[in-house]
Amino acid sequence: MQPVLPVTLARGPVRLVPLSLEHEAGLAAAAADGALWNLRVTSVPEPGATRAYIEAALRGHAEGHRLAFAVLDAASGEVIGSSSYHDIVPAVERLEIGYTWYAGSRQRSAVNTTAKLLLMSHAFDALGAQLVGWRTDNYNFASQRAIERLGARRDGVLRHHALRRDGTVRDTVMYSLAAGEWPEVRAHLEHQLARPR
């Protein structure tokens, strides 16, 4: 697998750019669109915590296991959310896509499908990943449905796996997509985006 280096990805309504401190105000505004930090099953930064959120992502990149993106509205340049490559394991040509969230007003639109198509295309076609994974809280049913709509396969559940922001311990639902499955999934996502809304 090629090294996971900062890159800009763009298509249709979205542009993904490497997350940096210059996105702090925009990211805080996107999180405030729906007060998303109130959802106990997400990792959206709370008011006043956006800078620390970005700094943690940048540390992950410096340590070689994460590359975070700001998701921008392609037309206006407005920050509308964030997503990341994480748990990058070059030795087995695997990475995961996660830490994904969007402003409330951008949910249930073409944004997520487009952003994930960009991230999966780059992972499989440019980086040479053999497997892309996702993980989500066992109570984040909206996230599970969104991952399944992408064509990922449910691998199973890791019980008592990770802390939530409220201090409770979650079970984690794991999904993956193998390189051999990617051409059919790509065709399906292209079809979804081409359909009239």
N, C-alpha and C positions, 0 to 999 in steps of 0.2 A: 504494500500500500504506500502511496506517495505521502510525504509529510503534509499534515493538515495546517496550512498556512493561511493567514488572513486573505480574504478574497471578497469581492463584491459580486452579488448574484442578482439578476433583475429579469423580470418578466411581467407583462401586463400591469396589474395594479400595484405591484409591490417591488421594492428594492431592499435587499438585505446587505447591510454594510457592517464591518466589524464594530462591535460595541466599544465605545470609548466614553471617557468622562464628559466629552462635549454633548453627549446624549442625555445627561442627567435630568435637565428640566423637561425635555420631551418625554422621557420614560416615566417621570413622576406624573405628568399630565395624562399619559395613556393609562397608567394604573388607577388614576382618580376617576377615569371614565368608567363608572360602574363600581367604584370602591372595591376593586378586586382583591385587595389584601384581606377583606373580611371572609373570603372563602378559605376554609380551613384546610382544603386539599390542594392548594396551589402554592407556588413559591414567589408570588408577586410581592415586590417590595412595599412595605408600609410607608406612610408619609414620614419623611425625614430619614429614611433608610435607603434611598435610591443610590446615593454615592457608595455606601458600603456594599450594596448589591453589585454594582459595576466593578468595584475594586476586587471583590471576591471572584468575579468572572475573569478579570485580568490576571489575577494570581493563578487561576486554573490554566490559563493559556501559557503563562510563564513556566508552569510546572509540566506542561505538555499533555494535559488530559482534557482541556476544554477550549472551544473557540465559540464565543458568544457573538450574536448578531443583534443589531437594532433592526427591526422591521419597519420600513418607511413606506408611506403612501408615495407611490412613484410620481404622481402629478404634483403634489404640494410639498413633498419632503418631510411632512409631519411624521413624528415617531408614533407608531400605532401598536407596538408590542416588541417582543423579543423572542428569540429561539437560539438554541445552541447545539453544536456538536459536543458531546461529552463522553466520558469513559472511553477515550480513544486508546485502543490497544493495537499498535502497529504490528506486533509480533504475530497476531492472529487475524490481521486485516479486518478489524471490527471497530465500529463506533456506534454511539447512540445519538438520537435526536431527542432533545428534551428542554426543560426549563422554558417551555413555550407558553406564552400567554398573549392575548390581544385585548386592546381597549374594548369595553363593552359594546360600543357602537359598531365595531368591526367584526364581531362574532357572527356566525351563521351567514358569512359572505364567502366570496371566492378567495379571500386572503389566506386562510389556513391551507387549503388545497394547493394554491399556487406556491406558497412558501415551502411547503413540504416537497412539492415536485422539484423545486429548485435545489433544495438540500439533498434529496435522494439522488437526483441526477448528478450533482457534483460528487457525492460520496461514491456512487457506483461507477460513473463514467469517467470522471477526472482523477479521483483518488485511488480507484481500484479496490474499494472495500468489498469484501466477500459477504459481509453481513452488516445490516443496519438494525439497531434495536431501539425499543422505546420502553419506558416504564412509567407507571402511574399509580396513584393511590387507589386502593380497592374500593373506596367510596367515591372516586371521581368518575362517575358513570358517563358524563358528557365527554371526558377525555378518552375513555375506553371506546365509546362509539366512534369518535373522530379518528382514532388510531385504526380501528377496524375498517372504517370507510376508506382508509388509505390502501388497504390490501394487506396489512401486516397480519401475521398469524400469532394467536395467543399461545405463548409457551408455557405459562403456568403462573403460580403465585408464590412469592417468597414471603413466608409468614413472619410476623414480628420483625420487620426488616429495617424500618427507618423512622426517625422522629419527625412528627409534624411540628409546625410552628407553635401549637398550643401545648406541646410537651407529651401528647399521646403518641403511641407507637402504631404505625400503620403496617398493614400487609401491602406488598407491592405486586401489581400485576405486570408481568413481563410479556413483551411482544417482539417479534423480529421479522425481517424480510431478507432472504438470501439472494445473492447475485443472480442465480439462475431463475428466480421468480420475478426479477425486476422488469424484463421486457413486457410481460403481460400486465404487470401493475402499472407501468408507465403508460401503456396504451389505454388502460382503463381510466387513469387520471386525466389524460389528454381528452378523452371522450367526455368526462365529467365537466371539464372546463369549457369545452366547445358547446355544450348544451345550452339552449336559451334558458335564462333564469326568470 
